[in-house]
Amino acid sequence: METNKLFFAVGIILSAILFAAVSAFAGTTTDYDHHANFDQYKTYSWGKIKTSNSLWDSRVKDAVASQLAAKGLAEVPSGGDVVVSARDAIHNQQELNTFYDGFGGFRWFGGEGQSTTTVDNYKVGTLVVELFDQSSMNLIWRGSASNTLSTNPDKNIGTLDKNVQKMFEHFPPEPKK
């Protein structure tokens, strides 16, 4: 009987670690126009901001504006060197977790057992930020970050800020030599 409890406890611990790893991981990617001269961009203006919850429009704007200011770009009401747009996408994701009591599933050891499968549903959000050259309207930089969303809005705001900071870590890109 103690063996069954041990396997069950190990299964729960491994599932918790896997879920925490998935939750903590933010898939952040960036790409840019390798021919763009980022030294010439000193100001920016906002273009379209489209999130699934209008409360997030200003939160996204504040997070991105903070990073752009830290990188030396000044916001102007219109006509900036760069036009910034942002959008999000949210979808539901499922994770199946199967736990075995005893040696269920390992029949070659001669054990019989039962398995229990649970379904964890969670939301995954992706934020895409794009920068366009004002004069040509060509895309010069794109960053995206994906992460699981909490039911706690304050936690999601903190996650947003961290993800946007990570997104702009290497902005502006170093000029190619």
LUMLO-831638 format. One record per residue: residue in one letter; x, y negated, z of N, C-alpha, C, O in turn. Coordinates in steps of 0.2 Angstrom, whole numbers, plus 5000, padded with zeros to 4 digits. Layout:
% LUMLO-831638
TORLO   res    n_X    n_Y    n_Z   ca_X   ca_Y   ca_Z    c_X    c_Y    c_Z    o_X    o_Y    o_Z
TORLO     a      X      Y      Z      X      Y      Z      X      Y      Z      X      Y      Z
...
END
This chain:
% LUMLO-831638
TORLO   res    n_X    n_Y    n_Z   ca_X   ca_Y   ca_Z    c_X    c_Y    c_Z    o_X    o_Y    o_Z
TORLO     m   5004   5006   5000   5000   5000   5000   5004   4994   5000   5003   4989   4997
TORLO     e   5010   4994   5004   5014   4988   5004   5017   4987   4997   5018   4981   4995
TORLO     t   5018   4992   4993   5021   4991   4986   5016   4987   4982   5018   4982   4978
TORLO     n   5009   4988   4983   5004   4985   4979   5004   4977   4981   5004   4973   4976
TORLO     k   5005   4976   4987   5005   4969   4989   5011   4965   4987   5011   4959   4985
TORLO     l   5017   4969   4986   5023   4966   4984   5022   4964   4976   5024   4959   4974
TORLO     f   5020   4969   4972   5019   4967   4965   5014   4962   4964   5015   4957   4960
TORLO     f   5009   4961   4968   5004   4956   4967   5007   4949   4969   5006   4944   4966
TORLO     a   5011   4949   4975   5014   4943   4977   5019   4941   4972   5020   4935   4970
TORLO     v   5023   4945   4969   5028   4944   4964   5024   4941   4958   5027   4936   4954
TORLO     g   5019   4944   4956   5015   4942   4950   5012   4935   4951   5013   4930   4946
TORLO     i   5010   4933   4957   5007   4926   4958   5013   4921   4958   5012   4916   4956
TORLO     i   5019   4923   4961   5024   4918   4961   5027   4917   4954   5028   4911   4953
TORLO     l   5028   4922   4950   5030   4921   4943   5025   4917   4939   5027   4913   4935
TORLO     s   5019   4918   4940   5014   4914   4937   5014   4907   4939   5013   4902   4935
TORLO     a   5015   4906   4945   5015   4899   4948   5021   4895   4945   5021   4889   4943
TORLO     i   5027   4899   4945   5033   4896   4942   5032   4894   4935   5034   4889   4932
TORLO     l   5029   4899   4931   5028   4898   4924   5023   4892   4923   5025   4888   4918
TORLO     f   5018   4891   4927   5013   4886   4926   5017   4879   4928   5015   4874   4924
TORLO     a   5021   4879   4933   5024   4873   4935   5029   4871   4930   5030   4865   4928
TORLO     a   5032   4876   4927   5037   4874   4921   5034   4871   4915   5036   4866   4912
TORLO     v   5028   4874   4913   5024   4872   4908   5021   4865   4909   5022   4860   4905
TORLO     s   5019   4864   4916   5016   4857   4918   5022   4852   4918   5021   4846   4916
TORLO     a   5028   4854   4920   5033   4849   4921   5036   4847   4914   5039   4842   4914
TORLO     f   5036   4851   4910   5039   4850   4903   5036   4845   4899   5030   4846   4898
TORLO     a   5039   4840   4897   5036   4835   4892   5040   4836   4886   5046   4835   4885
TORLO     g   5036   4838   4881   5039   4839   4874   5040   4832   4871   5035   4829   4868
TORLO     t   5046   4829   4871   5047   4822   4868   5051   4822   4862   5057   4825   4863
TORLO     t   5049   4819   4857   5053   4819   4851   5053   4812   4848   5048   4808   4849
TORLO     t   5058   4811   4844   5059   4804   4841   5062   4805   4834   5065   4810   4833
TORLO     d   5060   4801   4829   5063   4801   4823   5063   4794   4820   5059   4790   4823
TORLO     y   5068   4792   4816   5068   4786   4813   5071   4785   4806   5074   4790   4804
TORLO     d   5070   4780   4803   5072   4778   4796   5080   4777   4797   5082   4772   4800
TORLO     h   5084   4781   4794   5091   4781   4795   5094   4775   4791   5100   4773   4792
TORLO     h   5090   4772   4787   5092   4766   4783   5090   4760   4786   5092   4754   4784
TORLO     a   5086   4760   4791   5084   4754   4794   5089   4751   4799   5093   4754   4802
TORLO     n   5090   4744   4798   5095   4740   4802   5091   4738   4809   5088   4733   4809
TORLO     f   5091   4741   4814   5088   4740   4820   5090   4734   4824   5087   4731   4828
TORLO     d   5096   4731   4822   5099   4725   4825   5095   4719   4823   5095   4714   4826
TORLO     q   5092   4719   4817   5088   4714   4814   5082   4713   4818   5078   4707   4817
TORLO     y   5079   4717   4822   5073   4717   4825   5073   4714   4832   5077   4717   4836
TORLO     k   5070   4708   4833   5071   4705   4839   5064   4704   4842   5063   4703   4849
TORLO     t   5058   4704   4838   5052   4703   4841   5047   4708   4839   5048   4712   4834
TORLO     y   5041   4709   4842   5036   4714   4840   5029   4711   4841   5029   4707   4846
TORLO     s   5025   4714   4838   5018   4712   4839   5014   4719   4839   5016   4724   4836
TORLO     w   5008   4719   4842   5004   4725   4842   5000   4726   4836   4996   4721   4834
TORLO     g   4999   4732   4834   4995   4734   4829   4989   4737   4832   4986   4735   4837
TORLO     k   4987   4743   4830   4982   4747   4832   4984   4751   4838   4989   4755   4838
TORLO     i   4980   4751   4843   4981   4756   4849   4974   4760   4850   4969   4757   4850
TORLO     k   4975   4766   4849   4968   4770   4849   4969   4776   4854   4973   4781   4852
TORLO     t   4966   4776   4859   4966   4782   4864   4959   4784   4865   4954   4781   4863
TORLO     s   4959   4790   4867   4952   4793   4868   4948   4790   4874   4942   4791   4875
TORLO     n   4952   4786   4878   4949   4783   4884   4951   4776   4884   4957   4774   4885
TORLO     s   4946   4771   4883   4949   4764   4882   4952   4761   4888   4956   4756   4887
TORLO     l   4951   4764   4894   4955   4762   4900   4963   4763   4899   4967   4760   4902
TORLO     w   4964   4768   4894   4971   4770   4893   4975   4765   4888   4981   4765   4888
TORLO     d   4971   4761   4884   4974   4757   4879   4979   4752   4883   4984   4751   4881
TORLO     s   4977   4749   4888   4981   4744   4891   4987   4747   4895   4992   4745   4896
TORLO     r   4986   4753   4898   4991   4757   4901   4996   4759   4896   5002   4759   4898
TORLO     v   4994   4762   4890   4999   4763   4885   5003   4757   4883   5009   4757   4882
TORLO     k   4999   4752   4882   5002   4745   4880   5007   4743   4885   5013   4741   4883
TORLO     d   5006   4743   4891   5010   4741   4897   5017   4745   4897   5022   4743   4898
TORLO     a   5016   4752   4896   5021   4757   4897   5026   4755   4891   5032   4755   4892
TORLO     v   5024   4755   4885   5028   4754   4879   5031   4747   4879   5037   4746   4878
TORLO     a   5027   4742   4881   5030   4735   4881   5035   4734   4886   5040   4731   4885
TORLO     s   5035   4738   4892   5040   4738   4897   5047   4741   4894   5052   4738   4895
TORLO     q   5046   4746   4890   5052   4749   4887   5055   4745   4882   5061   4744   4881
TORLO     l   5051   4742   4877   5053   4737   4872   5057   4731   4875   5062   4729   4872
TORLO     a   5054   4728   4880   5057   4723   4884   5064   4724   4886   5069   4721   4886
TORLO     a   5064   4730   4889   5071   4733   4892   5076   4734   4887   5082   4733   4888
TORLO     k   5074   4735   4880   5078   4736   4875   5079   4729   4871   5083   4729   4866
TORLO     g   5077   4724   4874   5078   4717   4871   5073   4714   4866   5075   4709   4863
TORLO     l   5068   4718   4865   5063   4715   4860   5058   4711   4864   5055   4713   4869
TORLO     a   5056   4705   4861   5051   4701   4864   5044   4701   4861   5044   4702   4854
TORLO     e   5039   4702   4864   5032   4702   4862   5030   4695   4859   5031   4690   4863
TORLO     v   5027   4695   4853   5024   4689   4851   5017   4691   4849   5016   4696   4847
TORLO     p   5012   4686   4849   5005   4687   4847   5004   4690   4840   5000   4695   4839
TORLO     s   5008   4688   4836   5007   4690   4829   5014   4688   4825   5017   4684   4827
TORLO     g   5015   4692   4819   5020   4691   4815   5027   4693   4818   5032   4690   4816
TORLO     g   5027   4698   4822   5034   4700   4825   5037   4704   4820   5035   4706   4814
TORLO     d   5044   4705   4821   5048   4708   4816   5046   4716   4815   5046   4719   4810
TORLO     v   5043   4718   4821   5040   4725   4821   5033   4725   4823   5031   4721   4827
TORLO     v   5029   4730   4820   5022   4731   4822   5022   4737   4825   5024   4743   4823
TORLO     v   5019   4737   4831   5019   4743   4836   5012   4746   4836   5007   4742   4836
TORLO     s   5011   4753   4834   5004   4756   4835   5005   4762   4840   5011   4765   4840
TORLO     a   5000   4764   4843   5000   4770   4847   4993   4773   4847   4988   4770   4846
TORLO     r   4993   4780   4848   4987   4784   4848   4988   4790   4852   4994   4792   4853
TORLO     d   4983   4793   4854   4984   4799   4858   4979   4804   4855   4975   4803   4851
TORLO     a   4981   4810   4857   4976   4816   4855   4976   4821   4861   4982   4822   4864
TORLO     i   4970   4823   4863   4970   4827   4869   4966   4833   4867   4961   4833   4863
TORLO     h   4969   4839   4869   4965   4846   4868   4965   4850   4874   4970   4850   4878
TORLO     n   4961   4855   4874   4961   4860   4879   4965   4866   4877   4966   4868   4871
TORLO     q   4969   4868   4882   4973   4874   4881   4971   4879   4886   4969   4878   4892
TORLO     q   4972   4886   4884   4971   4891   4889   4977   4895   4890   4981   4896   4886
TORLO     e   4978   4898   4896   4983   4902   4898   4980   4908   4901   4976   4908   4906
TORLO     l   4982   4914   4899   4979   4920   4902   4985   4923   4906   4991   4924   4904
TORLO     n   4983   4925   4912   4987   4928   4917   4985   4935   4919   4979   4935   4921
TORLO     t   4989   4940   4918   4987   4947   4920   4991   4949   4926   4997   4949   4926
TORLO     f   4988   4951   4931   4991   4954   4937   4989   4962   4938   4984   4964   4936
TORLO     y   4994   4965   4940   4993   4973   4940   4994   4974   4948   4998   4972   4951
TORLO     d   4989   4979   4950   4990   4981   4957   4993   4988   4957   4991   4992   4953
TORLO     g   4998   4989   4960   5002   4996   4960   5006   4996   4953   5009   4991   4952
TORLO     f   5006   5002   4950   5010   5002   4944   5005   5002   4938   5007   5005   4933
TORLO     g   4999   4999   4938   4995   4999   4933   4999   4996   4927   5002   4991   4927
TORLO     g   4998   4999   4921   5002   4997   4915   5009   5000   4914   5012   5000   4909
TORLO     f   5011   5003   4920   5017   5007   4919   5016   5014   4920   5018   5017   4925
TORLO     r   5012   5017   4916   5010   5024   4917   5015   5029   4917   5015   5035   4919
TORLO     w   5021   5027   4914   5026   5032   4913   5029   5034   4920   5033   5039   4921
TORLO     f   5028   5030   4925   5030   5031   4932   5025   5036   4935   5026   5038   4941
TORLO     g   5020   5037   4932   5015   5041   4935   5009   5038   4939   5005   5041   4942
TORLO     g   5010   5031   4939   5005   5027   4943   4999   5025   4939   5000   5024   4934
TORLO     e   4994   5025   4943   4988   5022   4940   4986   5016   4943   4988   5015   4949
TORLO     g   4983   5011   4940   4981   5005   4944   4976   5001   4940   4974   5003   4935
TORLO     q   4975   4995   4942   4970   4991   4939   4974   4984   4938   4979   4983   4941
TORLO     s   4971   4981   4933   4974   4975   4931   4968   4969   4931   4962   4971   4930
TORLO     t   4970   4963   4933   4965   4958   4933   4968   4952   4929   4974   4950   4930
TORLO     t   4964   4950   4925   4966   4944   4920   4962   4938   4922   4956   4938   4923
TORLO     t   4966   4933   4923   4962   4926   4924   4964   4921   4919   4969   4922   4915
TORLO     v   4959   4917   4918   4960   4912   4912   4961   4905   4916   4957   4903   4920
TORLO     d   4966   4902   4914   4968   4895   4917   4967   4890   4911   4970   4891   4906
TORLO     n   4962   4885   4912   4961   4880   4907   4964   4874   4909   4963   4872   4915
TORLO     y   4967   4870   4904   4970   4864   4906   4970   4860   4900   4970   4862   4894
TORLO     k   4971   4853   4901   4971   4848   4895   4978   4846   4894   4982   4846   4898
TORLO     v   4980   4846   4887   4986   4844   4885   4985   4837   4881   4981   4837   4876
TORLO     g   4989   4832   4883   4989   4826   4879   4995   4824   4875   5001   4826   4878
TORLO     t   4994   4821   4870   5000   4819   4866   4999   4812   4864   4994   4810   4862
TORLO     l   5005   4808   4865   5005   4801   4864   5010   4800   4858   5015   4803   4858
TORLO     v   5008   4796   4853   5012   4795   4847   5013   4787   4847   5008   4784   4847
TORLO     v   5019   4785   4847   5020   4778   4846   5024   4777   4840   5029   4780   4838
TORLO     e   5022   4772   4835   5025   4771   4829   5027   4764   4828   5023   4759   4830
TORLO     l   5033   4762   4826   5035   4756   4824   5036   4755   4817   5039   4759   4813
TORLO     f   5033   4749   4814   5034   4748   4807   5037   4741   4806   5037   4737   4810
TORLO     d   5041   4741   4801   5044   4735   4798   5039   4730   4796   5035   4732   4792
TORLO     q   5038   4724   4799   5033   4719   4797   5033   4717   4790   5027   4717   4787
TORLO     s   5039   4716   4787   5039   4714   4780   5037   4719   4775   5034   4718   4770
TORLO     s   5039   4725   4776   5038   4731   4771   5032   4735   4773   5030   4739   4769
TORLO     m   5030   4735   4780   5026   4740   4783   5028   4747   4782   5024   4752   4782
TORLO     n   5034   4748   4781   5037   4755   4781   5038   4757   4789   5040   4753   4793
TORLO     l   5037   4764   4790   5038   4767   4796   5045   4767   4798   5049   4769   4793
TORLO     i   5048   4764   4803   5055   4764   4805   5057   4768   4811   5062   4770   4811
TORLO     w   5052   4770   4815   5053   4774   4821   5047   4777   4823   5041   4774   4823
TORLO     r   5047   4783   4825   5041   4787   4828   5043   4791   4834   5048   4794   4834
TORLO     g   5040   4790   4840   5041   4794   4846   5034   4798   4848   5029   4795   4847
TORLO     s   5035   4804   4850   5029   4807   4853   5031   4811   4859   5036   4813   4860
TORLO     a   5026   4811   4864   5027   4815   4870   5021   4819   4871   5015   4816   4871
TORLO     s   5021   4825   4873   5016   4830   4875   5017   4832   4882   5022   4834   4884
TORLO     n   5011   4833   4886   5012   4835   4893   5005   4837   4895   5000   4835   4892
TORLO     t   5005   4841   4900   4998   4843   4903   4995   4837   4907   4999   4833   4910
TORLO     l   4989   4837   4907   4985   4831   4911   4983   4834   4917   4980   4839   4918
TORLO     s   4983   4830   4922   4980   4831   4929   4973   4828   4929   4971   4824   4925
TORLO     t   4970   4831   4934   4963   4828   4936   4964   4822   4940   4959   4818   4941
TORLO     n   4970   4820   4942   4971   4814   4946   4974   4809   4941   4979   4809   4938
TORLO     p   4970   4803   4940   4972   4798   4935   4979   4795   4937   4983   4793   4933
TORLO     d   4980   4794   4944   4986   4790   4946   4992   4795   4944   4997   4792   4942
TORLO     k   4992   4801   4945   4997   4806   4942   4998   4805   4935   5004   4805   4933
TORLO     n   4993   4805   4931   4993   4804   4924   4997   4797   4922   5000   4797   4917
TORLO     i   4995   4792   4926   4999   4786   4924   5006   4786   4925   5010   4784   4921
TORLO     g   5008   4790   4931   5015   4791   4932   5018   4795   4927   5024   4794   4925
TORLO     t   5015   4800   4924   5017   4804   4919   5018   4800   4913   5023   4801   4909
TORLO     l   5013   4796   4911   5014   4792   4905   5020   4788   4905   5024   4787   4901
TORLO     d   5021   4784   4911   5027   4780   4912   5033   4784   4911   5038   4781   4907
TORLO     k   5034   4790   4914   5040   4794   4913   5041   4796   4906   5047   4796   4903
TORLO     n   5035   4798   4903   5036   4801   4896   5038   4795   4891   5042   4796   4886
TORLO     v   5035   4789   4892   5037   4784   4887   5044   4781   4889   5048   4780   4884
TORLO     q   5046   4781   4895   5053   4780   4896   5058   4785   4893   5063   4783   4890
TORLO     k   5056   4791   4893   5060   4796   4890   5060   4796   4882   5065   4797   4879
TORLO     m   5054   4794   4880   5054   4793   4873   5058   4787   4870   5061   4788   4865
TORLO     f   5059   4782   4874   5063   4776   4872   5070   4777   4875   5074   4772   4874
TORLO     e   5072   4782   4877   5079   4783   4880   5085   4781   4875   5089   4777   4877
TORLO     h   5084   4783   4869   5089   4782   4864   5087   4777   4859   5089   4777   4853
TORLO     f   5083   4772   4861   5081   4767   4856   5084   4760   4858   5085   4759   4864
TORLO     p   5086   4757   4853   5086   4758   4846   5092   4763   4844   5097   4764   4848
TORLO     p   5091   4767   4839   5096   4772   4837   5102   4768   4835   5102   4763   4833
TORLO     e   5107   4772   4837   5114   4769   4835   5115   4769   4828   5113   4774   4824
TORLO     p   5118   4764   4825   5119   4763   4818   5124   4769   4816   5129   4770   4819
TORLO     k   5123   4771   4810   5127   4776   4807   5133   4773   4804   5133   4768   4801
TORLO     k   5139   4776   4806   5146   4773   4804   5148   4776   4797   5153   4774   4795
END
